Structures are given as C-alpha cells and as structure tokens.
C-alpha cells in the first residue's frame, strides 16, 4: 500500500510537470504567432522600402523602417524569454519520462547562450526533449528528428542573415537598401523557423500528455 501511495504521488508530480509544460507550450505557441505577425509586417515594410530605393516609397520611410526593426527586436526578446521557460519545463517533464536524458533543464536553457556551442547544442536540446517525451516508434522518431533538423537549419539561416547585416553598409550613413534586403531574408527565415518550432512544441505536448497517461498502467 505504501509503495502504491508513493507511485501515485510520483505519477501526480509527473502529470503536474507535463501539465505545466503543456500550458507553457500553449502560451509559447500564441507568442510565436504574434512574433511571426510582426516579422511579416517587417517584411512588408522592407519590401516597400527596397522597391522605392528608400526614397520613393509608399509608407516605408527610413523612420518607419527603423521603428519596425526596433519593434521586431523587442518582440524577439520577449519571445525568447517565453520560449526558454517552455524549454525548461519541457525538458523537466521529459527527464521524468526518460531519466536517462543527459541534459538538465537548466543546461537546456543555458546552451542557447553559450558562445560557439549555441551553434549546435540547442539542436541537441530539442532532440532530447522530442525523443525523451514519448513514442519510440522508429518512423515517428525519424519524422521528429527531421522536424528539429529543419527548424535548426531555418534558425541558423536567420543567424547568418543577422551576421551579414552587421557588415553590409558599414561606413555608410543612413539605412541602406542592401541592409534592408538582409532584414527581409532574416525575417523570412525566422518565420519559417517559428512555424517549425510551433510544430515541435505541439508534438512534444501531445507526446508528454500521452506518455503521462500511459504511465498510470505501467
């Protein structure tokens, strides 16, 4: 009886962890869609700026373009904070379901900010969260890995665009059309990455909910 009670308490904690991750996943999904809307707006402003050469524009004056870029940067910061909370909770829930995972919730967040390692470690983090959350069917795991691979490729593309942007037009006064092109490319890559990330979050949420329910009968 005592053992059953301990197992019941443990399962209750597991469910709470999965539930918290699921709740945060829903919030993160909403925030991601808001962020994508801002990035799409940035693309529209950028296209108008490029089409008019920064002078003969419909609405995208240099001031409007600069404001759109600032809003996008603030939205990116907010989205990153929300995402890191989800990563922490999702990894914590995954480690309960699969105790052999090598990355702790704290390091799951930290790897996104460690220089050099941040070029590949977040991909490892997402892979562990995905594979540690449930279904071991080979086809399902492979499709999950492809989803993570595509997400990380899109995000790396965005990072490259941001790096190039810091060098393009250096030494010139004012916002250059060449710079705006890279803003557009980066925003498009970012939207692609966000769509894929939202799909990853939904899949992890489903897997963790299913695995937690199945755990009652183990």
Beta strands, then each sheet from edge to edge (+ up, - down):
end
